[in-house]
């Protein structure tokens, strides 16, 4: 029974590596020929490409072997750490598994250190992840849960930052231009509930097994900046229109609330892509909830009826919102790509 469970665990691990494009390297202090034969029996690809680490004299030779070989024998603890660093320097994300004291250095330096609970306590202390049952078959569920958390938090965080970016940039603009803040706290409650609170709650809990790409903070800022800047430019334009047409503050705050609702729904549309039944129901539900909130709780939210001219202006702002959002998305992406190229050039 134990051998059957071990074989099943090995098959599960190999399937995870094959489907996710993970290269497996076996690093051991034992004889390289013995390690190679064991790796071949375990079904590890490239097990015939082995090397005796005691023959690798320099860091350059070690880095070259890290790319070329799949099995390493007679490896010292310090060489294990150097192998991890060499693969990281080559642009790889490295997960290191181990259960002994001789694995501690490599586990600490790896992007993800995975220790066995049945192994040395020192290894468990430095690892980011400890397999309590010492079974690799749990890794697919760990990877899936990690992706769900990271991807969903990225999407939810981008919704939260849109309003914050608008408030911050509008405050900066108000330092140089005398402008009234066009929103009241009760109106922000409606915007936050419809475009942030409820959607982020739903999106944070749904399954999401997509591959995590890029860095967390740049990804969030790239998704949130276009929405926040769209709010800023449209509200500044609305402030100018209010001055030209001599609108009252109540009218200005009402139109600002409705414009920001439109922008928030536009951002939510982008976050929900690709659309599933849940995403379609979520977006349609927030659209209806926003309309119902304005219609039913208008007096509570300090929203006032709009004249024909003001309604026409509001429709124009809603109509241009997708185009402004798309233009700013392209601009932010272009700036980010330029920054990435310069950073890569400086690193090289």
PEFEN-V729022 format. One line per field, one symbol per residue. ss: DSSP state (A for helix, B for strand, O for the rest). A space follows every 10 residues. Layout:
ss: ???
//
This chain:
ss: OAAAAAAAAA AAAAAAAAAA OOOOOBBOOO OAAAAAAAAA AOOOOOOOOB BBAAAOOOAA AAAAAAAAOO BBBOOOAAAA AAAAAAAAAO OOOOBBBBOO AAAAAAAAAO OBBBBBOOOO AAAAAAOOBB BOOOOAAAAA AAAAAAAAAA AAAAAAAAAA AAAAAAAAAA AAAAAAOOOO OOOOAAAAAA AAAAAAAAAA AAAAAOOOOO OOOOOAAAAA AAAAAAAAAA AAAAAAAAAA AAAAOOOOAA AAAAAAAAAA AAAAAAAAAA AAOOOOAAAA AAAAAAAAAA AAAAAAAOOO OOOOOOOAAA AAAAAAAAAA AAAAAAAAAA AAAAAAAAAA AAAAAAAO
//
